[in-house]
Amino acid sequence: MKLYHDLQILWAINELDRKWLLLQKRKIMLEESYKKRYEEECNNIDDMARLSLINLHFDTIMKSLMLAETEKDIDDVSMKFSLHFPPTEEVMEGKFKRRERRSAYSDYIKAGLWELAVKFVYSSKQFCQHLRQAKMVSFLWT
């Protein structure tokens, strides 16, 4: 009976190891893909303020990817990357083009509203820090 139990444990460890390796492989592939897309985006931008904002987004996304420990975490990072770096239109076979994926976010970026948003809106990280500080101040005053 003990041998059967030991075999079950070994199979469970083997399955967890397989899942961990697949997770690591996915993270490496996404990292390479993100770096390539980031470089493409940087090459198309002349405005230094916009470039610094993109650098900030990319840095936070890459840090989040490195810290991701589950499939859900990686999916969240992937969605955040797609939000800030939407796919571009590509030429296929010389004359056919893939349809461009449009979102409200990419329309706002193209219209230049990111400049206004940067001046008035916190990033999600800054907003969280602000809330923590506000809670701390209200806690100290009560």
N, C-alpha and C positions, 0 to 999 in steps of 0.2 A: 504494500500500500504506500509506503514511504517513497519508493522508486517512482510510482505513478505521480505522486505529488511533486517530486523534484523535477520530473519531466514537464509537468504543466508549468512550473515556474520558469524553466529554461525556455519553453516555447513563448511564454509571455514576455520574457526579456528579449528574445529574438524579434518578436513583433514590435515591441517598443523601439528597439534599435533600428529596425527597418523604417519605421515612421520618422524617427529622428533624422536618419540619413536623407530621406526624401525631403524633409523640411529644410535641412541645410542646403541641399541641392537647389531647391526652389529659391531660397534666399540668395544664393550665389548668382543664379540666372537672372533674378530680378535686379540685383545690384548692377550687373553688367548692362542690362537693358536700360536701367535708369540713367546710368552714366552716359550712355550713348545718346539718349534722348535729351538729357540735360545739355550736353555739348552742342547738339543741333539747335536747341533753343537759345543758348548763349550766342551762337554765331549769327543769329537773326536779330539781335537786339543791339541798338546803338545807344540807348538812353541808360546812363549810369545808375540812376535811381531805380529803374525797372530791373536792371541787372543785379543790383544789390538785393532787391526783394526776392528775385528768383534764387539767388545764392542762399538766402536765408531759408526759403522754402525747401530747397534741395538738401541743405545741411540737416534740417530737422527731420525730413523724410528718411534720409540715410541713417541717422541715429536711431530712429524708430524701427527701421528695418533690422538693424544690428541687435536691438533689444527684443525683437519679436520672438516669442517662444512657442506660439501655437499657430495653427492654420488661420484661426480667426484674427489674430494679431497681424499676420501677413496680409490677409484680405483687407483689413482696415488700412494698412499702409499703402497697399495697391490702389485702393479707392482714393486715398488722399493724393497720391501721385497723379492719378488720372484727372483729378480736379485741377491741380495746379499746372500740369503738363499734358493737356489734351492731345490726342493723336492728330497728326497733320495729314493733309492730302498727299498721297503718293502716286507717282506715275507707274502704271503696270503695263508691261509688254509694249512700251513705246507710245501707245495712243489711248489706252483705256485708263481711267482714273477710278480709284476707290472713292466712294462717297465720303465726304468730310463729316465727321461726327461733331455736331454743334451742341453747345450747351449755353445756358444763360450766362454762366461764369465766363466762358470764352468770348461771348459777345461783349460782356462788360470790359474785359481786358482789352479787346480790340478797340473799343470806344474810348479807352484811356481812363476809365473810371477807377482803375487801381490807384492812380495818383491821389484821388480824393479819398478813397477808402483808407489808404495808409495814414492820412492825416487825422482821420476821425475815428477809426475803428481799431480796436485791439485785435491782435492775433489771438487765436484760441489759447495759446500758452500765456500771453500777457493778461488776458481776461481772467484766467484761472488765478494767476498770481495776484491780480487786483482784488479778486473776491476773497482770497485768503487774507490779504492785508486788511481789507475792510472788516472781515469777521474778527480778526485779531484786535483791531482798534475798538470795535463795538464790544468785544468781550472785556477789554481793559477798562472801558468807560462804564460798564454796568456793575 
